[in-house]
């Protein structure tokens, strides 16, 4: 099996881990980083010194599943712990795979969605999110992309890379429609509950919806490599646990303990993320107004990323390379199949975001800019 190059990972690895490192990382899709000491100091402090370094249960330890259930307001028995949302997706695609079947996915989207579906032998039927419509995900468009061979459909809200939010009533309508076809609806909620304006509850309690989440995005703890599935269907949940056992056996109990502590203090983590993201989004909004004759955007409704585009439809990669040479990293749109766009993250840079935008604007306004 030949997987296509993972362009986004190649781009990030070439700059994030370079020496010297990039000065301003506006390509990151996560929030401000926490150290282990900072995390353990929350809520009066915690220790991992007594954790036994063995296997955790394949479905995840009881305390972690209870913490995730409490975070989302669902039955902890519905929760299956995974190695990040990546493994959660792989499990669902593996269980759905069969000859001639297909999955319905958004476009643009995080590229592993389609690549991993095809790796499992599944066809991909895309519903296009229009920038003229603010990259909205609408139930009618998702249903319209399905056919008699569809076995899964996926929505991502808040959306990566565009930041659009699918209203709960649209998700419920979509889940009900697909339930009549016997097709589960996957709701990728890794950015929940980071919203700007109207808040949106989790879809985890909607019948026929399977929610994917993780510790990486809204909780700003990507290095824990922990995610989850919320599956109300007991039979499907049992199959997911079996698949998890085959794939990775279990999580690290050390990381699970850190995750329990983080979820116990999730309000602190979310408040820090919200403060950084809101302030930086405000600065980004002012910036986009100043340069609107060169680039346009749909202001994100949630999450930590936006997906602007060049008005003249130029390929953004040369510009991204020129900007990186000045110490500011954004992600070129070809990583998402849309070369005229670029993804900009506004939550990881707790300090210096406006300095980064000043460099961005200077390079953007240069007559010789790519």
MARDO-945640 format. One record per residue: residue in three letters; x, y negated, z of N, C-alpha, C, CB in turn. Coordinates in steps of 0.001 Angstrom, whole numbers, plus 500000, padded with zeros to 6 digits. Atoms other than C-alpha are relative to their C-alpha. Glycine has a CB too. Layout:
<rs>
alaXYZXYZXYZXYZ ...
</rs>
This chain:
<rs>
unk500846501197500000500000500000500000500879498756500000499044499993501226 unk499260501244500074501424496622498972499117498846500459500515499757498572 unk500737501155499508500097493810501111500574498731499373500056499925501549 unk499482501248500554500349490321499579500785499239501056498857499129499457 unk499249500796499020502805487895501207499048499193500885500991499052499284 unk500801500774499042501343486302504326500555498575499993500043500637501464 unk499413501309500253501967482741503145500011499109501232499257499315498894 unk500058500856498817500856481025506345501068500389501003498621500074500648 unk498974499545499061503093483168508552501398499670499494499873501504500240 unk498687500321500566506023482682506173500317498518500209500046500354498491 unk499790501438499850505555478913506272500288499628501454498777499231499496 unk499819500332498585505220478732510063501329500534500522498843500565500833 unk498763499401499501508121481112510731501226499248499511500088501456499580 unk498856500709500573510418479142508452500291498692500720499759499728498532 unk499827501303499364509869475989510515499880500037501519498997499043499451 unk500203499975498546508588476807514010501195500590500737498750500795500340 unk498897499316499323511532479064514814501353499625499405499805501508499927 unk498750500458500605514157477140512860500882499316501045499714499039498830 unk499060500724499145517261475597514426500636498890499159501098500967500599 unk500818500476498873516886472733515043498515500191499710500294498514500294 unk501429499776500158513181473217515652499322498744499484499372500438501323 unk500780501112500514510532471021514075499648499050501147498720500508499291 unk500269500976498925509893467797516044498523499957500373500461498602499576 unk501433500139499756506114467607515654499258501110499262499489498600499551 unk500678498855500618504132470783515047498506499711499888500245501302500820 unk501404500242500282500838469783513475499422501105499115499821498637499332 unk500497498834500743500527473139511714499376501027500933501135500648499200 unk500489499017499031499696475047514904498483499910500143500674499791501366 unk501457499948499827496104476162515382499610500276501445499400501068499095 unk500258499728498587496416476651519135500012498693500793501050500990500569 unk499993501160499133496280474301522107501347499798500664498929500127501043 unk498739500258499295498968472927524450500454501241500766499846498807500966 unk499467498772499405501251475645525776500085499914501521501373500301499428 unk499847499845498556501339476893529340501204500895500264498705500595500649 unk498966499079499538504333478397531133499370500995500972501182499229500674 unk500499499017499038503879481489533304499891499368501385500923501242500043 unk500047500645498683504716479422536394498803499065500114501295499224500262 unk501143500908499965502107476795535486498697500778500130499970499123498742 unk501212499199499961499493479477534919499791500630501365500048501073498937 unk500122499315498714500214481373538112499726499034501147501261500787500289 unk500219500987498943500077478147540137498552499533500080500901498809499786 unk501386500455500008496425477549539216499184500710501075499371500230498626 unk500945499383499080493669478188541723500610500499501281499326501113499337 unk499368499578498757495900478404544750501123500993499809498986500585500900 unk498873499126500273498434480628543023499611501462499892501029499839501060 unk500214498565500168498660484282542030501355500647499766499012500304498816 unk498751499256500182501306486974541747499732501234499152500618500400501370 unk500101498756500761501929489816539324501007501032500516500230499734498497 unk498934499147499495504613491385541491499565501406500352500602499377501188 unk500463498674499587502459494317542624499313500785498882499054499863501159 unk500656499307501117501106495232539180500824501226499608499823499045498776 unk499334498771500422501933498831538270500170499981498473499187501259500456 unk499692500101501426503621498980534860499719501351499342501489499564499771 unk500433498785500679501627501796533317499033499642498890499349500986500991 unk501020500278501006498780502113530824498776499365500667499602501298499248 unk501331500469499615495552500167531113498985500877499280499793498475499651 unk501027499242500736492251501830530099499871499467498573498628499920500729 unk500093500473501392491732501679526306498943498931499794499709501156499088 unk501048501028500130488562499620526759500358498718500734498674500529500525 unk499610501126499172490439497223529065499674500276501455499308498723499533 unk500247499823498574490659497111532832498678499387500429501129499395500802 unk501303500475499521487448496583534810500019498518500334499571500791501222 unk499950501404499581488560493244536256500068499065498795501207499761500918 unk499915500852501182489448491850532843498674499964499255501111500486499070 unk501290499982500695486181492968531253498956499209500791499520501456499783 unk500910500817499181484294491430534177500293498518499816500119500380501488 unk499637501409500177486231488189533720499539499485498635501521499813500151 unk500456500398501338485470488091529972498481499903499970500494501001498929 unk501455500045499927481823488948530626499509498766500720499474501231500685 unk500372501205499273481635486132533167500238498745499187500762499919501293 unk499672501150500844483282483701530760498934499773498935501365500199499339 unk500992500095501074480696484476528065498564500137500488500273501054498968 unk501345499809499475477723485241530319499321501240499452499163498802499698 unk500562498750500520477246488811529058500402501156500912500478500263498540 unk499713498785499243477288492319530523501448500432499752499014501136499611 unk498612499557500197480949493327531123500107501351499293500702500080501336 unk499963498709500683480058496818529856499985499845498481498825500856500441 unk500008500244501447479624495266526390501385499657499456499035498878499670 unk498696500539500401483263494115526333500999501126499722500550499063501091 unk498863499131500321486095495997524594501213499100499829499735500867498699 unk498783500799500081489542494489525151500834500482498815500816500087501325 unk499183499671501170491833494356522107501323499247500065499247499662498689 unk498732500713500118495342493276521181499779498814499070501145500940499468 unk500345501172500779494287489843520047498755500226499162501152499608499116 unk501137499872500906491413489116517690500389500773498747499457498619499621 unk499544499252501180493552490706514955499610501466500102501521499874499833 unk500372498599499844493046494188516356498489500154500036500621500582501270 unk501467499946499986489381493433516973499462500091498576499411498758500716 unk500418499964501397488971492734513252500348501336499356500648498856499221 unk499579498730500590490946495829512251499090501143500433501443500309500384 unk500887498945499496488769498034514446498671499981499250499761499832501518 unk501301500092500669485547496758512890500093500389498532499441498587500124 unk499830499639501408486870497089509332500240501497499850501165499214499379 unk499724498558500039488174500590510028498716500798500162501004500390501098 unk501227499249499732484838501768511434498972499848498880499393499548501317 unk500972500245501070482913500258508502500440500559498657499750498523499865 unk499453499637501313485184501489505687499365501275499450501511500179500093 unk500518498848500731483672503863503149500103499685498511498516500331500415 unk499829500247501436484012504311499369498894499119499432500041501318499245 unk500944500869500678482372501533497369499382498912500845498940500803499442 unk500607500990499109481454499412500396500713498655499895500029500499501451 unk499399501331500004482085495694500766499628499234501261499562499217498759 unk500267500903498886482193492951503369499780498598499442501171500016501037 unk500286501375500397480885489384503124500810499070500893498470499683500097 unk499081500868499276483424486714504104499906498563499483501441500521499873 unk499976501390500459483698482911503989501242499702499173499932499051501187 unk498851500515500734485998481074501585499888498474499981500066500592498539 unk498734499482499507488162479345502587499839500685501355501019498879500101 unk500003499295498719489055481471505591501431500381500352499084501264499948 unk498723499442499556491935482869507606500316501185499101499956500427501518 unk499738499051501082493637484974504924499976501476500413501319499693499401 unk500076498573499659493908488261506916498611500610499916500517500201501367 unk501343499433500127490113488615506775499896500825498718498930498880500009 unk500150499325501291490141489485503078501084501042499782500029498986498868 unk498884499065500232493571491142503013499788501297500768501343499359500412 unk500194498791499209492768493558505826498771500787499543499869499643501472 unk501161499294500548489338494359504374500417500825498785498879499001499616 unk499552499291501198490963495281501066500971501121500343500653499030499026 unk499076498937499573493647497267502890499246501241500454500904499499501132 unk500837498872499592490840499466504287499126500501498858499127499604501179 unk500740499517501164489460499915500777498637499364499828499836501470500090 unk501287500688500085486563497493501232500066498882498961499596499430501379 unk500098501139500888485494495089498525499668498746500786498954500248498922 unk500279501278499350485155491406499373499038499194499137501310499205500252 unk500959500904500638482144489279498474499997498702500809498548500642499923 unk499800501260499288482759485643499349498819499056499830501270499324499518 unk500904501142500112480371482822500134500848498747500187498822500072501060 unk499133501169500048481981479491499313499475498892500900500132499495498568 unk500321501149499166482023476687501865500431498747499245500699500092501406 unk499732501177500808481783473371500038500472498840500855498765499603499223 unk499539501181499261483821470414501228499012498854499873501377499557499501 unk501015501039500171481044468189499831498862500156501000499448500030498580 unk501029499713499006478762469813502402500610500162501386499224501260499616 unk499335499915498706481253469525505257500415501400500385499117499455501050 unk499634498598499781482218473207504863498977500737500874501382500082500645 unk501046499361499197478891474186506439499824501463499610498671499253499841 unk500346498598500235478107477890506832498488500124500193500796500974500972 unk501455499933499968474449478432506005499551501444499803499383499082498918 unk500476498616500032472495481642506520499647500438498586498789500163500910 unk500405499629501346471075481572503005501162500350499104499223498899499386 unk498829499728500826474508481441501394500648501325500375501013498870500130 unk499389498742499545475809484321503520499169501184499517500129500025501551 unk500882498923500455472786486501502752500089500159498489498544499726500420 unk499942499950501457473021485585499084501242500679499466499922498625499447 unk498765499347500441476562486960498893499966501508500196501182499423500741 unk500068498561499702475526490406500183499295500747498885499279500247501333 unk500729499123500918474363493330498073499707501319500696500806500237498692 unk500416498722499405473198496909498623501162500762500608499323500865498958 unk498828499286499485476775498035499375500698499258501146500987500234498875 unk499399500766498905477511495438502063499853500757501321499348498600500107 unk500016499286498720478460497031505402500327499095501186500983501150499958 unk499710500983498955479640493972507374499891498607499393501421500232500625 unk499942501407500391479203490209507194500652499235501143498570499428499668 unk499250500738498984481355487663509018499785498509499841501492500329499918 unk499963501460499936480967484049510054501026499610501050498588499398500334 unk498940500478499116483689482045511783499604498601500478501405499986499270 unk500493501267499480482462479274514076500480499767501421498480499960499948 unk499488500991500922484116476921514878500953500608498970500697498901500765 unk499349499398501146485716477544511496501477499620499901499282499599498741 unk498589500214500325489403477925510665500159500246498502500950500947500848 unk499280501223499602490651475930508758499185498715500061501104499786499073 unk500728501248500225487791473423508381499339499408501238498968500223498973 unk500591500548498781486301473070511893498501499838499978500597498705500282 unk501460500084500011482647473406510869499416500958501041499442500323498588 unk500680499192498983480156474868513368498668500472499439499789499192501321 unk501277499454500446477283477184512457499010499946501156500165501457499476 unk500969500103498906474192476351514542499489501377500434498822499116499579 unk500436498722499442472907479102516805498758500538499292499720499852501489 unk501199499493500652469519479250515071500316500599498629498971498886499858 unk499557499421501274471300479887511745500622501376500229501014499063499297 unk499383498712499690473338482679513352498928501032500326500989499863501176 unk501069499067499638470209484238514829499228500450498753499038499347501021 unk500692499654501240468416484084511470500816500982499175499710498743499181 unk499101499145500768471421485663509799500084501399500609501395499373499925 unk499915498700499323471732488430512413498727500810499796500263499809501499 unk501276499310500205468036489268512075499886500519498572498825499064500316 unk500072499589501399468251489391508287500867501225499746500428498852499082 unk499106498871500225471235491715508325499595501226500813501422499609500338 unk500487498856499223469678493877511035499003500811499186499352499529501316 unk500961499294500851466905494715508575500688500856498952499076499010499322 unk499215499241500976469610495984506216500900501041500670500848499049499161 unk499102499107499287471449497913508949501450499552499930499877501389499455 unk498650500566500152474468495582508575500328499135501216500111499159498684 unk499625500849498867476212494185511687500554498654499532501033500715500877 unk499444501324500250477072490489511766501144499760500976498909498895500135 unk498854500349499162480551489636513053500032498484500148501344500538499389 unk499872501425499736480813486229514699501371499771500645498830499478500923 unk498655500308499514484429485091515058499931498699500787501028499892498820 unk500155501137499094484351482766518077501297499652500729498912500292501012 unk498750500208499272488044482373518880500170498560500494501169500373499119 unk499894501386499551487607478585519208498891499600500974499979499078498806 unk501051500290499026484516478767521431500611499922501391498881501076499953 unk501048501003500139483734476681523523500533498585499769499137500011501223 unk499465501335500284485711473750522044499186499345498888501499500078499602 unk500860500703500949483147471464520366500117498500500237498522500465500133 unk499987501457499910483024467741519638498579499510499714501046499365498996 unk501404500353500148479535466425520236499135501092500593499641499770498524 unk500940499005499482476741468956520583500697501327500284498853500213499008 unk499418498722499625477821472072522444499167501146499427500106500119501533 unk500688498837500563476932475511521126500269501213500888500462500272498532 unk499782498805499174476378478632523249500590501135499170498680500454500651 unk499476498819500680478089481899522420498877500775499323500746500903500989 unk500954499134500692476388484254519983500008501415500578500315500045498504 unk499798498648499493477323487232522164498719500681500457500966499969501129 unk501256499398499542473744487739523377498969500113498879499421499186501145 unk500926499903501128472157487619519898499991501439499480500396499003498864 unk500061498629500516470926491065518777500613500112498605498552500485499966 unk499314499680501255472981492569515915501212499114499735499036499880498850 unk498771500785500136475819490079516482501106500656500813499780498530500457 unk498798499518499321479289491396517342500964498827500078500648501235499251 unk499143501171499823481459488626518789501454500423500164499544499176501214 unk498557499876499808485234488469518420500498498739500699500741500220498635 unk499379501134499334487231486253520773501399500362500432499171499546501200 unk498655499695499505490696485944522224500471498937500981500990500113498834 unk499388500927499058492969484193524693500849498957499288500845500758501008 unk499011500787500724494958482466521935499563498580499719500329500666498721 unk500402501285500546492878479569520678499419499082501073498989500202498889 unk500627500912499049490423477959523100500672500050501374498522500329500135 unk499353499884498692492350479253526122501505499737499936499749501379500576 unk498619500489500193495763478241524680501071500964500507500170498673500696 unk499055499010499466497501481499525684500285501065498950499445500654501292 unk499775499090501124498517483023522356500966501132500352500533499226498807 unk498988499005499682501474484863523875499501501179500817501099499353500724 unk500550498845499283499232487121525966499566501093499039498818499574500868 unk500416499037501026498112488813522727498814500842500475501176500916499623 unk501199499315499519494731489669524246498757499399499352499900499913501540 unk501266500424500574491336489521522572498905500934500459500072499959498465 unk501117499141499603487953491185522791498956500085498908499365499488501284 unk501246499836500731484884492481521070498869500055501017500024501283499101 unk501202499861499187481429492071522563498984500744499147499445498598500482 unk500855499105500792479273494959521305498906500541500913500831501176499357 unk501110499519499179475834495593522789499653501449499702498781499130499788 unk500322498640500429475370498843520826500978500991500635500039500111498453 unk499127499108499238476724501578523129500724501002499109499196500740501049 unk499370499013500881477403504087520339501131499365499196498958500617499051 unk498951500694500759479338501576518226501138499589500920499428498764499280 unk498958500391499041481179500371521317500900501182500328499371499441501290 unk499193498808499722482321503925522082500948500283498843499096501222500257 unk499133499793501165483663504264518538501122498964499964499178499934498700 unk498981501050499973485494500938518928501082500309501028499359498643500305 unk499018499631498970487156502136522144500891501129499494499289500423501312 unk499196498922500576488262505346520391501005499453498990499096501043499331 unk499094500585500998489711503300517526501123499240500681499233499067499046 unk498976500737499272491528501070519975501051500958500581499357499162501121 unk499077499006499473493034504166521591500966500505498934499231501161500589 unk499137499570501092494357505291518219500966498895499568499158500445498816 unk499181501089500518495652501863517242501125499604500951499134498802499715 unk498994500553499086497439500524520328499966500625501394499808498512500122 unk500139499290498725496418502847523215499374499120501074501359500501500474 unk500526500876498956495939499977525669500769498696499998500080500675501388 unk499258501244499767497001496517526737501076500244501048499046498853500451 unk499077500001498866499854495772529090499245499579501253501211499054499740 unk500688500416498766498493495688532659500527498680500552500141501077501059 unk499448501287499555500830492754533345499276498854499293501532499929499724 unk500687501036500762499255490714530569498520499938500359500166500246498505 unk501402500013499571495775491793531630499844499240501312499469501436500154 unk500085500701498718496468490511535146500109498493499800501102500489500956 unk499890501422500310497603487156533751498704499476499370501191499750499058 unk501243500409500652494466487046531609498868499852501001499611501003498925 unk501034500105498962492208487705534607500160498687500761500074501206500980 unk499739501229499266493863484846536472499640498779499146501477499938500436 unk500315501113500892493539482560533438498494499807499861500625500230498628 unk501447500091500156489854483373532964499326499526501280499432501345499583 unk500527500490498723489209482788536661500124498479500076500744500658501186 unk499745501440500007490638479305536080499747499394498620501436499716500440 unk500168500431501389489294478863532559499593498538499879498972500862499318 unk500441501386500093487746475485533349501191499057499912499126499635501198 unk498805500845500032491198473997533969500661500067498633500995500424501093 unk499396499830501313492566475449530730499195499256498934500103501489499649 unk500859500633500995489578474204528740500023498476500129498569500516500135 unk499966501450499811489702470729530279501277499411499419499885499647501490 unk498739500493500574493356470341529302499930500017498488501193500846500483 unk500120499907501450492677471551525768499082498921499459499487501376499595 unk500968500979500464489633469319525389500565498586500050498736500083500829 unk499425501338499871491519466249526624500999499727498879500681499840501367 unk498994500176501050494409466765524189499336499944498630501037501141500043 unk500638499924501313492205467739521245499145498757499734499136501271499900 unk500883501158500206489714464881521755500801498735499730499096499791501221 unk499181501193500205492392462201522066500668500024498631501057499883501100 unk499303499901501281494299463481519055499026499940498826500809501293499939 unk500990500081501070491140463885516977499575498552499771498776500870500331 unk500320501415500140490305460256517669501087499279499198499831499348501385 unk498887500606500744493764459216516450499998500462498554501344500344500660 unk500034499462501357493424461493513431498878499365499194499833501520500029 unk501125500648500679490043459950512585500387498606499524498779499920500931 unk499536501337500397491572456460512564501000500103498850500643499266501202 unk499002499788501055494461457737510441499326500309498667500957501142500384 unk500666499605501234492132459341507899499252498821499379499035501157500264 unk500652501194500541490226456057507542501016499100499308499277499226501117 unk498973500874500592493480454182506833500497500524498655501181499853500957 unk499417499412501225494572456596504098498919500635499125501069501059500363 unk501103499352500714491148457446502670500087499849498484498691499438500479 unk499825500135501441492221456215499231500947501070499442500531498608499666 unk499058498963500425494777459040499142499484501395500344501368499774500651 unk500498498694499555493236461895501136498603499847500592500962500635501040 unk501340499970499417489729462846502251499881501201500933498911500056498891 unk500194498871499090488346465197504894498552500121500411500880499854501233 unk501249499809499278485333466620506650500393500093501472499205501295499502 unk499585500038498592485735465704510327499521501267500710499439498729500711 unk500397498745499347485769468938512364499003499791501135501224500708500534 unk501001500025498938482868469674514697500433500816501219498675500524499475 unk499493499168498916484853472113516838501339500587499608499003501116500351 unk498710499384500288488135473985517114501146499014500061499969500646498651 unk498769500789499853491652472614516769500644499623498677500991500761500825 unk499401500254501302492196472220513025499033499255499080500435501313499355 unk500756500650501062491045470125510060500635500386498672499970498443500186 unk499564499518501312491362470771506323499832498904498942499202501264499596 unk500102501083500982491867467501504385500488500424498616500795498794500473 unk499553499708501360492559467346500660500437498706499307498874500700499192 unk499548501135500801494343465070498180498926499638498986501340500320499288 unk501031500453500919491909462975496190500348500264498544499752498539500199 unk499598499773501382493960463438493032500218501476499679501257499231499706 unk499962498541500173493872467248493511501410500553499779499127500392498836 unk498632499493500130497666467568493560500213501211500900501019498899500342 unk499573498897499145499301470680495005500645499398501249500997500963499246 unk499504500616498770499974469836498660501355500536500457499001500199501093 unk498771499385499465502999472125499131501217499087499883500283501306499278 unk498839500900500040505640469668497819499930498900501049500121499375498627 unk500141501018498962504236466997500131500287500594501371498590499386499969 unk499768499349498703504220469433503082501490500247500222499225501331500085 unk498561499793499887507857470241502349500724498691500301500548500621498716 unk499390501301499746508780466538502218499727499539501428499481498963499002 unk500358500389498638506943465954505497500781500809501023498501500177500228 unk499230499157499087508658468898507172501438499524500098499962501457499545 unk498625500516499988512015467411506162500126498777500906500449499643498575 unk500012501143499086511006464372508252499591500396501416499060498931499479 unk500253499518498643510186466557511257498560500225500364500560499067500946 unk501431499811499714506397466865510935499497501183499188499172498707499670 unk500438498765500663504862470255510142498480500043499896500514501238500762 unk501389499651500265501462470803508532500024501220499091499201498798499348 unk500035498762500790500305473872506579499421499726498617499171501089500722 unk500521500231501351499902473775502774498737500808499720501060500340498969 unk501294499376500269496485474634501392500066501286499231499153499070499270 unk499925498734500732497751477454499190500000501193500948501251500033499124 unk500091498925499008497948479489502403498557500448500202500597499545501333 unk501421499695499869494138479418502266499326500056498627499308498953500891 unk500534499893501350493738479674498496499474498706499426498927500994499979 unk500480501298500460493082475923498075501177499024500012498820499479500896 unk498734500740500001496340474191497017499889498498500221500682500230498723 unk500115501450499826495009470610497028499762499610501457498871499461499136 unk500266500247498583494186470924500737501268500194500833498882500931500507 unk498989499647499010496375471085503812499296500121501345501162498936500051 unk500579499848498668495624472237507356500839499227500997499907501492500404 unk499318500755498958496469469957510236499395500365501352499898498470499739 unk500434499682498649496285471024513873500163498779500898500793501198500562 unk499961501214499175495534468396516506499882500293501492498889499063499585 unk500142499680498572495592470245519842501283500503500648498927501031500179 unk498785499446499411499077471736520306500970498911500436500681500926499013 unk499053501080499741500950468408520328499442499094501087500292499193498709 unk500549500769498885500136467078523790500580498598500068500255500720501304 unk499352501312500026502591464198523367500603499789498615501097499882501117 unk499348500330501258503829462417520274499136500141498765501179500839499841 unk500850499790501173500810463038518042499923498726499149498585500440500433 unk500086501237500768500486459375517050501335499668499339499558498845500901 unk498693500172500639504238459230516389500093500861498743501139500360500982 unk499998499108501156503818462213514068499136499431498873499499501398500402 unk500866500585501021500930460485512281500659498791499342498656499596500611 unk499306501149500580503076457380511789500993500461498934500726499193501099 unk499081499437500998505711459497510011499204500518498812500863501140500614 unk500883499465501042502946461233508071499568498872499056498752500690500636 unk500493501108500814501563457888506886501116499368499181499345498947500883 unk498864500581500716504978456571505951500358500838498777501216499876500932 unk499669499111501116505740459603503786498874499990498963500254501442500507 unk501150499972500896502232459591502328499957498760499107498708500110500807 unk500085501256500753502524455942501217501224499730499127499810498853500954 unk498816500214500832505947456296499605499639500151498529501125500987500381 unk500325499915501431505703455597495862500482501292499363500600498827499264 unk499438498768500571507822458664495190499523501244500722501511499949500035 unk500476498854499234505877460899497560499489501071499045498890499579500995 unk500449498916500880505175464335496034498488499983499836500451501357500549 
</rs>
